Amino acid sequence: MIADSTYHSLLRIVSAVVAVMLVFEAGLLSDISAHLADNAKEYLANAVGVTVGVAPNEFNQITAALTAKERELEARELALSEREIDVQLNGGGSKTFDTGTFVLATILFILLVLIVLNYALDYVRSREALLLTKEPTTT
């Protein structure tokens, strides 16, 4: 059989990585892994930000107090949503898959089809080479 090329090795590694990502993203082993993946995406999306400073005046102080109240409300809302998530995870809520799971599954399927096609074509090529070497040369 023909030795594996770099392409074959890379294709197998990429397929394995995509399969592991799919299992983690979909939460097939644990619902917590899907929740963790979603939180990681949200954290990365919120990591980029810009800050600007302005000299303090009465409008800034009112705005700062209003912003502090909004942050307090957001913290309460976050605590409430975490409790809701805990209840859903522990209560056996319905399991939903997001778009990322379906995209990863599609990519994994395409990679697996490419691997099978690659080995099938290698097999056909090696059989043709074997038949050509066995044919007697008539001159």
C-alpha positions in Angstrom: 0.0 0.0 0.0 1.2 3.5 -0.7 2.6 5.4 2.4 0.4 8.1 3.9 1.2 11.6 2.7 1.1 14.8 4.6 -2.3 15.4 3.1 -3.7 12.1 4.5 -2.3 12.9 8.0 -3.6 16.4 8.0 -7.1 15.3 6.9 -7.3 12.7 9.7 -6.1 15.2 12.3 -8.6 17.9 11.1 -11.4 15.3 11.2 -10.5 14.3 14.7 -10.4 17.9 15.9 -13.7 18.8 14.3 -15.3 15.6 15.9 -14.0 16.6 19.3 -15.3 20.2 18.9 -18.6 18.9 17.8 -19.0 16.6 20.8 -18.0 19.5 23.1 -20.2 22.1 21.4 -23.3 19.9 21.2 -23.0 18.8 24.8 -23.2 15.2 24.0 -21.1 14.1 27.0 -22.5 16.7 29.4 -25.0 19.6 29.1 -22.5 21.7 31.0 -20.0 21.5 28.1 -22.5 23.1 25.8 -23.3 25.8 28.3 -19.6 26.4 28.8 -19.1 26.7 25.0 -21.9 29.3 24.8 -20.4 31.3 27.7 -17.0 31.2 26.1 -18.4 32.6 22.8 -20.2 35.4 24.7 -17.1 36.2 26.7 -15.0 36.4 23.5 -17.6 38.6 21.8 -17.7 41.0 24.8 -13.9 41.1 25.3 -13.4 43.9 22.8 -14.3 47.4 24.1 -13.4 51.1 24.0 -13.3 53.5 27.0 -13.2 57.3 26.9 -12.8 59.8 29.8 -14.6 63.2 30.3 -14.1 65.9 32.9 -16.6 65.4 35.8 -19.7 67.7 35.9 -23.2 67.4 37.3 -24.5 65.6 34.2 -21.7 63.1 34.4 -22.4 62.4 38.0 -26.1 61.9 37.2 -25.2 59.6 34.4 -22.7 57.7 36.6 -25.4 57.1 39.2 -27.8 56.0 36.5 -25.2 53.7 35.1 -24.5 52.2 38.5 -28.2 51.4 38.9 -28.2 49.8 35.5 -25.3 47.7 36.4 -27.0 46.6 39.6 -30.1 45.7 37.6 -27.9 43.8 35.1 -26.2 41.9 37.9 -29.6 40.9 39.3 -30.8 39.9 35.9 -27.7 37.8 35.4 -28.2 36.1 38.7 -31.8 35.3 37.8 -30.8 34.0 34.4 -28.1 31.7 36.0 -30.8 30.4 38.4 -33.1 29.7 35.4 -30.3 27.9 33.6 -29.5 25.8 36.7 -33.2 24.9 36.9 -33.3 24.0 33.2 -30.2 21.9 33.5 -31.2 20.1 36.6 -34.9 19.9 35.7 -34.3 18.0 32.4 -35.4 20.9 30.1 -35.5 20.3 26.4 -32.2 20.0 24.7 -31.7 22.4 21.9 -28.9 22.5 19.4 -27.6 25.8 18.0 -26.4 26.6 14.5 -22.8 26.0 15.4 -23.5 22.4 16.2 -25.1 21.8 12.8 -22.2 23.6 11.0 -19.6 21.5 12.8 -21.6 18.3 12.0 -21.8 19.3 8.3 -18.0 20.0 8.2 -17.3 16.7 9.9 -19.5 14.8 7.5 -17.8 16.4 4.5 -14.4 15.5 5.9 -15.4 11.9 6.4 -16.7 11.7 2.9 -13.4 13.1 1.6 -11.5 10.5 3.6 -13.6 7.6 2.3 -13.3 8.9 -1.2 -9.6 9.4 -0.9 -9.0 5.8 0.3 -11.3 4.4 -2.4 -9.4 6.2 -5.1 -6.1 5.1 -3.7 -7.4 1.5 -3.7 -8.5 1.8 -7.3 -5.2 3.3 -8.4 -3.2 0.6 -6.6 -5.3 -2.1 -8.2 -4.7 -0.6 -11.7 -0.9 -0.3 -11.0 -0.9 -4.0 -9.9 -2.7 -5.1 -13.0 -0.4 -3.1 -15.2 2.7 -4.8 -13.6 1.2 -8.3 -14.0 0.4 -7.9 -17.7 3.0 -9.6 -19.9 4.6 -7.4 -22.4 4.1 -8.7 -26.0 6.3 -7.4 -28.7 
